[in-house]
């Protein structure tokens, strides 16, 4: 299963995303979508799994959950928007991690691309694709592409889309 991971589009979808995600089986959006048209555009190309973020309005909050738990190729995935980062997860995340530890924990919000194993939680893989939109303090728009095959993560790529555009 080849995955395209994106977050923090804030109502802007760089057309290059479609080229990078062309061979992906699914696109996962880790929140701060901004405009429902973003997910609709992605869904025209690929199946999408998404969570809402803190800037997303009620219309997106009714379409997508705050937390999405699912399995993919034998791995348990948890995606949410605001999570913090290892080892400094926010209190809500710490509470949940005491009860359930996924194989892969995905969040957005920080606009900082980060891929890291967390030995404190059974070597859970933490993924934050950074920000793909034009809103925020980041200077470069980023996404992640990877594969999950037989409960293994392979071919992980951090992709730079280019400089954040002017608003």
Secondary structure as the mmCIF struct_conf table of DSSP 4:
data_model
#
loop_
_struct_conf.conf_type_id
_struct_conf.id
_struct_conf.beg_label_comp_id
_struct_conf.beg_label_asym_id
_struct_conf.beg_label_seq_id
_struct_conf.end_label_comp_id
_struct_conf.end_label_asym_id
_struct_conf.end_label_seq_id
STRN STRN1 UNK A 2 UNK A 6
TURN_TY1_P TURN_TY1_P1 UNK A 10 UNK A 11
TURN_TY1_P TURN_TY1_P2 UNK A 15 UNK A 15
HELX_RH_AL_P HELX_RH_AL_P1 UNK A 16 UNK A 20
TURN_TY1_P TURN_TY1_P3 UNK A 21 UNK A 23
BEND BEND1 UNK A 25 UNK A 25
STRN STRN2 UNK A 26 UNK A 29
BEND BEND2 UNK A 31 UNK A 31
BEND BEND3 UNK A 35 UNK A 35
HELX_RH_AL_P HELX_RH_AL_P2 UNK A 36 UNK A 45
BEND BEND4 UNK A 46 UNK A 46
STRN STRN3 UNK A 47 UNK A 50
STRN STRN4 UNK A 51 UNK A 51
TURN_TY1_P TURN_TY1_P4 UNK A 54 UNK A 55
HELX_RH_AL_P HELX_RH_AL_P3 UNK A 58 UNK A 63
BEND BEND5 UNK A 64 UNK A 64
STRN STRN5 UNK A 65 UNK A 65
BEND BEND6 UNK A 66 UNK A 66
STRN STRN6 UNK A 67 UNK A 72
TURN_TY1_P TURN_TY1_P5 UNK A 73 UNK A 74
STRN STRN7 UNK A 75 UNK A 80
BEND BEND7 UNK A 81 UNK A 81
STRN STRN8 UNK A 84 UNK A 85
TURN_TY1_P TURN_TY1_P6 UNK A 86 UNK A 87
STRN STRN9 UNK A 88 UNK A 89
HELX_RH_AL_P HELX_RH_AL_P4 UNK A 91 UNK A 99
BEND BEND8 UNK A 103 UNK A 103
STRN STRN10 UNK A 104 UNK A 106
BEND BEND9 UNK A 109 UNK A 110
STRN STRN11 UNK A 113 UNK A 118
HELX_RH_3T_P HELX_RH_3T_P1 UNK A 119 UNK A 121
TURN_TY1_P TURN_TY1_P7 UNK A 122 UNK A 123
STRN STRN12 UNK A 124 UNK A 129
BEND BEND10 UNK A 133 UNK A 137
BEND BEND11 UNK A 139 UNK A 139
STRN STRN13 UNK A 140 UNK A 149
TURN_TY1_P TURN_TY1_P8 UNK A 150 UNK A 151
STRN STRN14 UNK A 152 UNK A 163
HELX_LH_PP_P HELX_LH_PP_P1 UNK A 164 UNK A 166
#
